[in-house]
């Protein structure tokens, strides 16, 4: 076995065997708290346009003027595309309001339900069938 | 001489005879469905998902697709793992039924092989598209066979 093959084998094995790695795919209840609804308002700082969930990062300003970075999980990119959101409509600096639920570990992470833009338009940014609370925001619940 | 020829033919034919009627081939699974998800499917699926898409910041756009042959080969490997997991889920000790479970597991095989083809072709857009399809397969199974979070997972109860 050549050094190149050994390196490739090792990198594949490492990629597949990292212990304790948080899976990108998870049920809502495994990570988010349905009893911790929140509203976040601020400019987009980063968008991770990835499967299985897009992540929107924004910076909020607290009442005392301090700033916090939050990461909000959305649906799949395909789901967002069908609802009218694409990676170009969430360029950094875009002001948004996110309605969602905080993570169980109380970190600055949330599961997004609705996203509202500066022009007042509101879009459901979540995904159906993940175990998220039936709060009436998912059009499939209506 | 004739005897030698005769014995040669007999020996050759003996080597070609059909084995006894096939018995079920034994296998030994190493864990339940949750174990298969955690140690086989999830890492492979995560690798596929992490290998396509974009990260957009004020500084620019970072594409996540592999940039080397080795990187694409590693994704292809993960894709085949995803596909073969469909077969693991069809094994008698893991299969929940021969209806929807079977159909979803076969769907997992198909989507895994599509991901493998996309990786082999080094097609980042196709891999991204297949990543969405892979998630739909996951959700369709979890919607039917899992309820809520892990504590209520009927597969482990």
Interface residues (C-beta under 8 A of the other chain):
Chain A: X4 X7 X8 X11 X12 X15 X16 X17 X18 X21 X23 X24 X25 X27 X28 X29 X30 X45 X46 X47 X48 X49 X50 X51 X52 X76 X77 X78 X87 X90 X91 X92 X93 X127 X129 X130 X131
Chain B: X38 X42 X43 X44 X45 X46 X47 X48 X49 X50 X52 X53 X54 X55 X56 X57 X58 X64 X70 X73 X74 X77 X78 X81 X128 X131 X132 X134 X135 X138 X139 X142 X143 X146 X147 X148 X149 X150 X152
